Amino acid sequence: MKHYPNSVSKALALLMALVMTLSLAVTSAFAVSYQDMNPKDDALLGTKFPVDATITLVTDENGKEYADNGERAIFFARGVLETVKKLRWQPDVIVCQGWASAVVPFYVKTAYSEEPSFAESKVITALYTNELKGELGTNFKRCVAFRDAKSELLDGYQDDFNFIELGKLAIDYSDGVVEGEEEANQILFDYAKEKNKPILAYPGEDIQEPYADFINKVCPDAE
């Protein structure tokens, strides 16, 4: 069993904090916000997480990224999804924020697509400026395989997964894309346009109405 130095208890604490960030985002549509491991304020749900309490989950005390961050992201994604399933929540909208949540859309649309909790869920990926600096290595494709989330589905991506490849993976399996802050990665934003994904460009500081309208667009049957 793989160990995650200095992070297991913090990861589990953050995991439970994240899955408890369930809120009525618009009308009666449930929204689960999967925050980055080094999160900023959650603009969609209005929730704040202390950055200094989570930064060691992806970097050491010197700020160097862990070599197994890909496996940590997988652990994070599967842990949150399994917890939501265990609690029998059925989110209409799942908002993924930050690179550490990039695996969530892939799992929701493949490995968990027939689970009652996620069968009708729509996924929105929010792009931010907080980027993964290193690569996840060639082992990531093998590690991410789970149920119907086959590693062969990643054949079209580069072997060395990095921030851009993670972003493309998230976009490909999302129902909509949000520019969460100014100067979010332009390569990924352009990629979302090429894929004809519904897009919400950065709306400025007053986000409540634009976000509500966009969620209703992505999830029109939510009442």
C-alpha positions as CSV (number, residue, x, y, z in Angstrom):
1,M,0.0,0.0,0.0
2,K,1.4,3.3,-1.0
3,H,2.1,5.9,1.7
4,Y,1.7,9.6,1.3
5,P,4.3,11.2,3.6
6,N,3.0,13.8,6.1
7,S,-0.3,14.1,4.3
8,V,-2.7,11.2,5.0
9,S,-4.5,12.8,8.0
10,K,-4.6,16.2,6.3
11,A,-5.8,14.6,3.1
12,L,-8.7,12.9,4.9
13,A,-9.6,16.0,6.8
14,L,-9.6,18.0,3.6
15,L,-11.6,15.3,1.8
16,M,-14.4,15.5,4.4
17,A,-14.3,19.3,4.3
18,L,-14.7,19.2,0.5
19,V,-17.5,16.8,0.3
20,M,-19.4,18.8,2.9
21,T,-19.2,21.8,0.6
22,L,-22.6,20.8,-0.7
23,S,-24.9,23.8,-1.4
24,L,-27.9,25.0,-3.3
25,A,-26.0,26.9,-6.0
26,V,-29.0,27.9,-8.1
27,T,-32.7,27.2,-7.6
28,S,-32.7,23.7,-6.3
29,A,-29.7,22.4,-8.2
30,F,-27.1,20.7,-6.0
31,A,-23.5,21.8,-6.6
32,V,-20.4,20.0,-5.3
33,S,-17.3,22.1,-5.5
34,Y,-14.1,20.1,-5.7
35,Q,-11.4,22.6,-4.7
36,D,-7.8,22.7,-5.7
37,M,-5.3,21.3,-3.1
38,N,-4.0,24.9,-2.8
39,P,-7.4,26.6,-3.0
40,K,-8.4,30.2,-3.2
41,D,-11.9,31.4,-2.2
42,D,-14.6,29.4,-3.7
43,A,-16.4,32.0,-5.9
44,L,-19.3,29.7,-6.8
45,L,-20.3,28.6,-3.3
46,G,-18.9,31.5,-1.3
47,T,-16.8,29.2,0.9
48,K,-13.2,30.0,2.0
49,F,-10.5,27.5,2.7
50,P,-7.2,28.4,4.5
51,V,-4.4,28.0,2.0
52,D,-1.7,27.4,4.5
53,A,-3.5,24.3,5.8
54,T,-3.5,22.5,2.5
55,I,-0.3,23.6,0.7
56,T,1.7,20.7,2.0
57,L,-0.6,18.2,0.2
58,V,1.1,18.9,-3.1
59,T,4.4,20.4,-2.1
60,D,7.0,19.8,0.6
61,E,8.1,22.4,3.2
62,N,10.4,23.9,0.6
63,G,7.7,24.3,-2.0
64,K,8.9,21.5,-4.2
65,E,6.1,19.4,-5.8
66,Y,5.8,15.8,-4.8
67,A,6.7,13.3,-7.5
68,D,3.5,11.3,-6.8
69,N,1.1,14.3,-7.2
70,G,-0.7,12.4,-10.0
71,E,-1.5,9.6,-7.6
72,R,-2.6,12.1,-5.0
73,A,-5.0,13.7,-7.5
74,I,-6.4,10.2,-8.2
75,F,-6.8,9.4,-4.5
76,F,-8.5,12.8,-4.0
77,A,-10.9,12.3,-6.9
78,R,-11.9,8.8,-6.1
79,G,-12.1,9.5,-2.4
80,V,-14.5,12.4,-2.9
81,L,-16.7,10.5,-5.4
82,E,-16.9,7.4,-3.2
83,T,-17.8,9.6,-0.2
84,V,-20.6,11.3,-2.2
85,K,-21.9,7.9,-3.3
86,K,-21.7,6.6,0.3
87,L,-23.8,9.5,1.5
88,R,-26.2,9.0,-1.3
89,W,-26.0,12.5,-2.6
90,Q,-27.1,13.1,-6.2
91,P,-25.5,16.4,-7.4
92,D,-27.0,17.9,-10.5
93,V,-23.9,20.0,-11.0
94,I,-20.3,19.2,-10.1
95,V,-17.9,22.1,-10.3
96,C,-14.2,21.2,-10.5
97,Q,-11.7,23.9,-9.5
98,G,-8.0,23.5,-9.9
99,W,-5.7,20.9,-11.5
100,A,-6.0,18.5,-8.6
101,S,-9.6,17.9,-9.4
102,A,-9.0,17.4,-13.2
103,V,-9.5,13.6,-12.9
104,V,-13.1,14.0,-11.5
105,P,-14.8,14.7,-14.8
106,F,-13.2,11.7,-16.4
107,Y,-14.3,9.4,-13.6
108,V,-17.8,10.9,-13.5
109,K,-18.4,10.3,-17.2
110,T,-16.8,6.8,-17.3
111,A,-16.2,4.8,-14.0
112,Y,-19.2,6.4,-12.2
113,S,-21.5,7.1,-15.1
114,E,-24.0,4.5,-14.2
115,E,-23.9,5.1,-10.4
116,P,-27.3,6.6,-9.2
117,S,-25.4,9.4,-7.5
118,F,-23.8,10.6,-10.8
119,A,-25.9,9.2,-13.6
120,E,-27.6,12.6,-14.3
121,S,-24.8,14.9,-13.1
122,K,-23.4,17.7,-15.2
123,V,-19.7,18.7,-14.7
124,I,-18.3,22.1,-15.0
125,T,-14.5,22.8,-15.0
126,A,-13.3,26.1,-13.7
127,L,-9.9,27.3,-15.0
128,Y,-7.5,29.2,-12.7
129,T,-4.0,30.6,-12.8
130,N,-2.7,28.1,-10.1
131,E,-0.8,25.7,-12.2
132,L,1.1,22.4,-11.7
133,K,4.7,23.2,-12.5
134,G,6.1,19.7,-13.0
135,E,5.0,16.5,-14.8
136,L,3.1,13.6,-13.4
137,G,5.2,11.0,-15.4
138,T,4.3,8.2,-17.7
139,N,2.9,6.1,-14.8
140,F,-0.2,8.4,-14.5
141,K,-2.1,6.7,-17.3
142,R,-1.8,3.3,-15.7
143,C,-2.7,4.5,-12.2
144,V,-5.8,6.4,-13.3
145,A,-7.4,3.3,-14.8
146,F,-10.5,2.3,-12.8
147,R,-13.6,0.4,-13.9
148,D,-14.7,1.9,-17.2
149,A,-12.1,4.6,-17.0
150,K,-9.8,2.6,-19.2
151,S,-6.2,3.7,-19.7
152,E,-6.8,3.3,-23.5
153,L,-9.1,6.3,-23.3
154,L,-6.0,8.4,-22.6
155,D,-4.1,7.3,-25.7
156,G,-4.8,10.6,-27.4
157,Y,-2.9,12.5,-24.7
158,Q,0.8,12.9,-24.2
159,D,2.5,10.1,-22.3
160,D,4.0,12.6,-19.8
161,F,1.0,14.1,-18.2
162,N,1.4,17.7,-17.2
163,F,-0.8,20.7,-16.3
164,I,-2.0,21.2,-19.9
165,E,-2.8,17.5,-20.5
166,L,-4.7,17.4,-17.2
167,G,-6.7,20.5,-18.2
168,K,-7.5,18.9,-21.6
169,L,-8.7,15.7,-19.9
170,A,-10.9,17.7,-17.6
171,I,-12.4,19.8,-20.5
172,D,-13.0,16.8,-22.7
173,Y,-15.2,15.1,-20.0
174,S,-16.9,18.3,-18.8
175,D,-20.2,19.8,-19.9
176,G,-19.1,23.4,-19.5
177,V,-16.0,25.5,-18.8
178,V,-15.7,28.6,-16.6
179,E,-12.8,31.1,-16.6
180,G,-12.6,31.4,-12.9
181,E,-10.2,34.3,-12.7
182,E,-8.4,36.7,-15.1
183,E,-5.4,35.4,-17.0
184,A,-6.4,31.7,-16.6
185,N,-4.4,29.5,-18.9
186,Q,-5.2,30.7,-22.4
187,I,-4.1,27.4,-24.1
188,L,-6.8,25.5,-22.1
189,F,-9.4,28.2,-22.7
190,D,-8.8,28.1,-26.5
191,Y,-8.9,24.3,-26.3
192,A,-12.4,24.5,-24.7
193,K,-13.5,26.7,-27.6
194,E,-12.1,24.3,-30.1
195,K,-14.1,21.5,-28.5
196,N,-17.3,23.6,-28.7
197,K,-17.8,23.4,-24.9
198,P,-20.3,25.9,-23.3
199,I,-18.0,28.6,-21.9
200,L,-18.3,31.4,-19.4
201,A,-15.6,33.9,-19.8
202,Y,-14.4,35.6,-16.6
203,P,-17.4,37.8,-15.5
204,G,-15.5,40.0,-13.1
205,E,-16.0,40.3,-9.4
206,D,-19.8,40.2,-9.6
207,I,-20.2,36.5,-10.4
208,Q,-23.5,35.5,-8.8
209,E,-25.9,36.2,-11.7
210,P,-23.5,35.1,-14.5
211,Y,-22.7,31.8,-12.7
212,A,-26.4,31.1,-12.0
213,D,-27.3,31.7,-15.7
214,F,-24.4,29.5,-16.9
215,I,-25.3,26.6,-14.5
216,N,-28.9,26.8,-15.7
217,K,-27.6,26.7,-19.3
218,V,-25.5,23.6,-18.6
219,C,-28.2,22.0,-16.4
220,P,-31.5,23.2,-17.9
221,D,-33.7,20.7,-16.2
222,A,-32.6,21.7,-12.7
223,E,-35.6,23.1,-10.8
